[in-house]
Amino acid sequence: DAMDTGHCETRMERDGREYQFDMTRIQADGEVVGAVLLTFDVTEQAYAERNRREFTANVSHELKTPLQGIIGSAELLENGMVRPDDVPRFVGHIRGEAQRLVTLINDILRLSELDEGGSLPTEPVELLSLCTDTVKSLESAAQQRQITMTVTGEAVTVSGVRRLLTETVFNLCDNAIRYNRPGGKVQIITTCNRDGHCSLTVADNGIGIPREAQASVFERFYRVDKSRSKATGGTGLGLAIVKHIARIHNARIKLESEVDVGTTITVIFETAH
């Protein structure tokens, strides 16, 4: 109680907002003459604090899992408990888990960089040619999974950060490949409507996303199927990065998906260059 201790703080939720109340006792000539009550809307701060706590907990878990696999395999090799014929398999497991760690750390650093914000230099970026160039870097991964990729549409130009837009295309296509099936297809389409709004669409005929999970897939570390994500090597951060980059470009994201039919994600840029 502020009248007894001189100061107190408390928080309260109301109508979906969170408020902090700071009360300080006022004294004059040794007598209590009143109190000052300050009220702060801390909704965004509280949301950020919860996000940081969850992110830290998730990072710890995601880093421990591959590290435990590496340590376990290394100990078996060190103690001579692996048959000579099995050594290449254990070494391959260590290398694979180490690569998974590197990918995860790179994505975590990327999100931290995007979180920091700051002004980034923009330039006119032609999306069709950017998609064509980006898809080339994924040809090997697509071929390994027997996925056919096509880039179609019209040459449309937006004002943006080229490397971030490249990253958006890469992450969307990478997901479309990972969560597809042998013989599947990934279509990348660029269009511009009469209002001058340009869009980038990545569509696949893969496993799809359940309706109840669709609102969460852009959250950090969220996975629809954790066992499948581990098998495909996903970090659970790709779509969170896409969401961040879209926000930087004042673009919105539209998701359409049906289980066993496929997923279509469209990034819509409000104005063309």
C-alpha positions in Angstrom: 0.0 0.0 0.0 1.5 3.3 -1.1 0.2 5.2 1.9 2.2 2.9 4.2 5.4 2.3 2.1 5.5 5.5 0.1 5.3 3.8 -3.3 3.6 0.8 -5.0 3.1 -0.5 -8.5 0.5 -2.8 -9.9 -0.8 -4.0 -13.3 -4.2 -4.7 -14.5 -5.9 -5.9 -17.7 -9.0 -4.3 -19.1 -10.7 -4.7 -22.5 -7.7 -6.5 -23.9 -5.2 -3.8 -22.8 -2.7 -4.0 -20.0 -2.1 -1.0 -17.7 0.5 -0.2 -15.0 -0.5 2.0 -12.0 2.3 3.8 -10.1 1.2 5.4 -6.8 3.5 7.6 -4.8 2.7 9.1 -1.4 3.0 12.9 -1.0 4.2 14.3 2.3 4.5 17.9 3.6 6.0 18.8 7.0 6.0 15.2 7.9 2.3 14.8 7.2 0.7 12.7 4.5 -1.2 15.1 2.3 -2.2 12.9 -0.6 -0.9 10.7 -3.3 -0.1 10.8 -7.0 -1.4 8.1 -9.3 0.2 7.6 -12.7 -1.3 5.3 -15.2 0.6 3.8 -18.2 -0.7 1.7 -21.1 2.0 -1.0 -21.2 0.2 -3.4 -23.6 2.9 -3.3 -26.3 5.7 -3.5 -23.7 4.1 -6.5 -22.0 3.6 -8.2 -25.3 7.3 -7.6 -26.2 8.4 -9.0 -22.8 6.3 -12.1 -23.3 7.7 -12.6 -26.8 11.3 -12.2 -25.6 10.8 -14.8 -22.8 9.1 -17.2 -25.2 11.8 -16.6 -27.8 14.6 -17.2 -25.3 13.0 -20.4 -24.1 12.5 -21.7 -27.7 16.0 -20.8 -28.7 17.4 -22.7 -25.8 15.4 -25.8 -26.7 16.2 -25.6 -30.4 19.9 -25.3 -29.8 20.0 -28.1 -27.2 18.4 -30.7 -29.5 21.1 -30.8 -32.2 23.8 -30.3 -29.7 22.7 -33.4 -27.7 22.8 -35.4 -30.9 26.3 -34.2 -31.8 27.6 -34.9 -28.3 26.0 -38.4 -28.1 27.4 -39.5 -31.5 30.9 -38.0 -30.6 31.0 -39.8 -27.3 30.2 -43.2 -29.0 32.9 -42.6 -31.5 35.4 -41.5 -28.8 34.7 -44.6 -26.7 35.2 -46.9 -29.6 31.6 -48.1 -29.4 30.9 -47.7 -33.2 31.7 -50.4 -35.7 34.1 -49.3 -38.4 31.4 -49.8 -41.0 29.1 -47.4 -39.1 31.6 -44.6 -38.6 30.7 -42.7 -41.8 27.0 -42.8 -40.7 27.8 -41.3 -37.3 30.1 -38.7 -38.8 27.4 -37.8 -41.3 25.0 -37.4 -38.4 27.3 -35.0 -36.6 27.9 -33.0 -39.7 24.1 -32.8 -40.4 23.3 -31.7 -36.9 26.1 -29.1 -37.0 24.8 -27.7 -40.3 21.3 -27.6 -38.7 22.8 -25.5 -35.9 24.5 -23.1 -38.3 21.2 -22.6 -40.2 19.3 -22.0 -37.0 21.8 -19.5 -35.7 21.8 -17.6 -39.0 18.0 -17.4 -38.9 18.1 -16.2 -35.2 20.7 -13.5 -36.1 18.6 -12.5 -39.1 15.5 -12.0 -37.0 17.4 -10.0 -34.4 18.7 -7.8 -37.2 15.2 -7.2 -38.5 13.9 -6.5 -35.0 16.4 -3.7 -34.6 14.8 -1.9 -37.5 16.5 1.2 -38.7 16.3 2.8 -42.1 17.3 0.6 -45.1 18.1 1.9 -48.5 15.4 1.1 -51.1 15.6 0.8 -54.8 13.3 -0.2 -57.7 13.3 -4.0 -57.7 11.8 -6.0 -60.6 10.2 -9.0 -59.1 9.9 -11.4 -62.0 13.7 -11.4 -62.7 14.4 -11.5 -59.0 12.2 -14.6 -58.7 13.9 -16.3 -61.7 17.4 -15.7 -60.2 16.4 -16.8 -56.7 14.8 -20.1 -58.0 18.1 -21.1 -59.5 19.7 -21.3 -56.1 17.0 -23.8 -55.1 17.1 -26.1 -58.1 19.3 -28.7 -56.4 17.0 -28.9 -53.4 14.0 -29.2 -55.7 15.5 -31.9 -57.8 16.5 -33.9 -54.7 12.8 -33.9 -53.7 11.5 -34.4 -57.2 9.8 -31.0 -57.2 9.1 -29.0 -60.4 9.4 -25.2 -60.0 8.1 -22.6 -62.5 8.2 -18.8 -62.6 5.5 -17.0 -64.5 3.8 -13.6 -64.6 4.6 -10.1 -65.7 7.5 -7.9 -65.1 6.5 -5.8 -62.1 8.6 -3.3 -60.1 8.3 -2.3 -56.5 10.3 -0.1 -54.3 12.2 -2.2 -51.7 15.3 -3.6 -50.3 16.6 -6.1 -52.9 18.3 -8.5 -50.5 15.3 -8.7 -48.2 12.9 -9.3 -51.2 15.3 -12.0 -52.4 15.1 -13.6 -48.9 11.3 -13.5 -49.0 11.2 -15.4 -52.3 13.8 -17.9 -51.1 12.1 -18.6 -47.8 8.6 -19.0 -49.4 10.0 -21.3 -52.1 12.1 -23.2 -49.6 9.0 -24.0 -47.5 7.0 -24.9 -50.5 9.7 -27.5 -51.4 10.2 -28.8 -47.9 6.6 -29.4 -47.2 5.7 -30.9 -50.6 5.7 -34.5 -51.9 7.7 -36.2 -54.6 6.5 -35.2 -58.0 5.0 -32.0 -56.5 5.0 -28.5 -58.1 5.9 -25.0 -56.9 4.6 -22.0 -58.9 5.9 -18.5 -58.5 3.8 -15.8 -60.0 4.2 -12.0 -60.2 1.2 -9.8 -61.1 0.0 -6.2 -60.9 -3.6 -5.2 -60.8 -5.4 -2.1 -62.0 -4.9 -0.3 -58.7 -1.2 -0.6 -59.1 -0.9 -3.2 -56.3 1.8 -5.7 -57.2 1.8 -9.2 -55.7 4.2 -12.1 -55.4 2.6 -15.5 -55.1 4.2 -18.9 -54.2 1.8 -21.8 -54.6 2.4 -25.5 -54.0 0.4 -28.7 -54.1 2.0 -30.1 -51.0 0.7 -31.3 -47.7 -1.1 -28.1 -46.8 -1.8 -26.5 -43.4 -4.7 -27.3 -41.1 -7.2 -24.4 -40.8 -6.6 -24.2 -37.0 -2.9 -23.7 -37.5 -3.0 -21.1 -40.3 -3.1 -18.1 -37.9 0.1 -19.3 -36.2 2.4 -20.3 -39.0 4.1 -16.9 -39.1 5.0 -17.1 -35.4 8.6 -17.8 -34.5 9.4 -21.5 -34.0 5.8 -22.5 -34.7 5.6 -25.9 -36.5 2.4 -27.6 -37.7 4.1 -31.0 -37.5 7.2 -31.0 -35.4 8.3 -34.5 -36.4 8.1 -33.6 -40.1 9.9 -30.3 -39.6 12.8 -32.0 -38.0 13.0 -34.5 -40.9 13.0 -31.7 -43.5 15.5 -29.5 -41.6 13.2 -26.5 -41.1 14.1 -24.0 -38.3 10.6 -22.7 -37.7 11.8 -19.2 -38.4 11.4 -18.8 -42.2 7.8 -17.5 -42.3 8.5 -15.2 -39.3 11.3 -13.6 -41.3 8.9 -13.3 -44.3 6.4 -11.6 -42.0 9.0 -9.1 -40.8 10.2 -8.3 -44.3 6.7 -7.7 -45.5 6.1 -5.3 -42.6 9.2 -3.4 -43.5 7.8 -3.0 -47.1 4.3 -2.1 -45.9 3.1 -5.2 -47.6 0.4 -7.6 -46.4 0.4 -11.4 -46.6 -2.5 -13.6 -47.7 -2.5 -17.3 -46.9 -4.7 -19.9 -48.4 -4.2 -23.6 -47.7 -6.0 -26.9 -47.6 -4.7 -30.2 -46.1 -3.5 -32.6 -48.8 -4.3 -30.0 -51.5 -1.6 -27.4 -51.1 -0.7 -23.9 -49.9 -0.7 -20.5 -51.6 1.0 -17.5 -50.0 0.8 -14.1 -51.6 2.7 -11.0 -50.6 0.8 -7.9 -51.7 2.7 -4.6 -52.1 0.4 -1.6 -51.7 2.0 0.5 -54.4 4.0 -0.2 -57.5 7.2 1.8 -58.1 
